[in-house]
């Protein structure tokens, strides 16, 4: 095969992989090298599934194609690399932003492509699964001129989308919005987004100190991960700024002990903490299967027989009174899930899969 024909094959192969992932509603594409073949898997509604496989001889060229599109170093094969590229059904005008991660593995480099939301209109607090009283707590916290709003939960539970939805609501001309992210996932016009880059000296605490001199109204910190960041976030919340961030904790009540472990005193926490939420993404029941009972489940064109279509957030949302007055009742995450079950949005199996392991 000629070099030109070989290049054409690789270009077409990547395009087909990307389009298939889009058609399948995938959130991620995994391209990994085995001993005999390159395996492509996609994550749909939180679960990985095999999409296709190719001769191992194509692997390096496929990874190179992705690196070229993501403007990465094609000669570097020993170190991880991160970048961005765009995909789309129109080959000449790709319009969907993606985040790319390249990692050296035993049999060759692995690429994971995260497909990011294609429209900021998807960033609506009313569409992320909050119950009405939970949404009210969020809205009340977001209406404050200063204080700290925290979203907690494990990796992959939708915390980032919740933060972006908050930013989207706050994004108005009279506010100066700034964010510190690792990495920047969704580009929001009107928000001054700064990427975490410790090798260049841009760690969270350095960026926060710089942003505080930029006359901000709202600061979004991708994650509070160390003592310096925690203390600066509290300081910013106490001095007239609305601060939004995430924490890795088991549940919403775990946020206060976690901040104390990071060296923040409880009095400071109580003075500025507005709300804490925790969440999980739960697979939604496929309504086309339910509506068209004449169609055998395995023939359903929407869910392809899985019985699920999309995911919804199941949340626990605590206001300040919930956090510091233990006698105040609230809806737990499992309670919220049961309400979603009653509404026909999810089933018990999908709820137990995500919430059962944590509550």
C-alpha positions, 0 to 999 in steps of 0.5 A: 500500500502506498503512503498516500493510501495508508494515510487515507485509510488512517484518516478514514478510520479515525473519522469512522471511530469518532462518528460511531461514538457520536451516534452511540451517545458516547462520553469517551473513546478508548483506543488501546493496544493489545498483543495482536490488535488495537481495541476501540471501546466507547463509554455509553451511559457510564459503561464501557463497550467494545466498538471495534478492533483493528490490526495492531499494525495500524495502532501507531499511525492511528495514535499519530493521527490523533496526536496531529489533530490534538497538536501533540508531539508525535515523536514523544512516546515515553511520556503522557500528553494532553491536548484537545481536538474536534470531531463531527459528522461533517468531516470538513467542519468538526464542531464538537470539542474533545479532550485528549489524553495519551498514555504509554502502556506495555503494548503501545500508547493508549488514547482516551478522548473525552467528548465534551458537551457540544452546547452551553444550552445543556448547562441548565441547573434545572436539567441535572436531576435536582429535586425542586427543594434541592434546586431552591437551596442551590438558587438561594446559595447562588444568589449570595454575593459571597460565600462557598458552594461545594459539590462533592462525590467520586470521580466521574459523578458529574461534579464538573457539569454541575459547577459549569451549570452554576457558572452558566447561570451566574454568567452576566455582564455585571459579574467578573467570573474566573475559573481555575481548572485542571484541565479546562473542559468546556469553553464558556464565553464570558468566563476568564478560564485559567488552566492549572499548569504546575510544571510552569509554576501555575498551581492552584494557590498561585492562580488564586492569589493572582485572580484575587487581584483581578477584581473577581465576583465569582471564582470557580476552583476545579478542586480543593485538593490541598491545605493552601487551596482550601485556606485561600478558597475560604479566605476568598469566600470571606472577603466578598467573593462567591467561590464554587469548588469540588471536594472528593468526599463520601457524602455531603456531610463529609465536606466539613471534616475534610476541610478541617483535615485540610487545616481550616478551622470550623468557625471559618467554615461556618462563617462562609459555607453556603451549601454542600451537595453530593451526587451520583450519575444514574442510568435512566430507563429507556422510555421508548422501550416502555412506550412501545411494548410491541418492540422487543427490548433487544430491537429498541433503536434508542437503547440498542437493547440495554434498557437504558438511555442517558443518565441523570444526577441523583443529589443530596443538597445541604444548606448551612442549617442542615450542615450545622444543625443536625436536627434539621431534616433533609432528603438523602441521596437514596431518598432522592433516588426513590423519588426518581424511581417513582417518577419512572426516570430510573429503576432500583437496579440502576440506583443500587449500582451507583448509590448503593455502594456509597450509602 
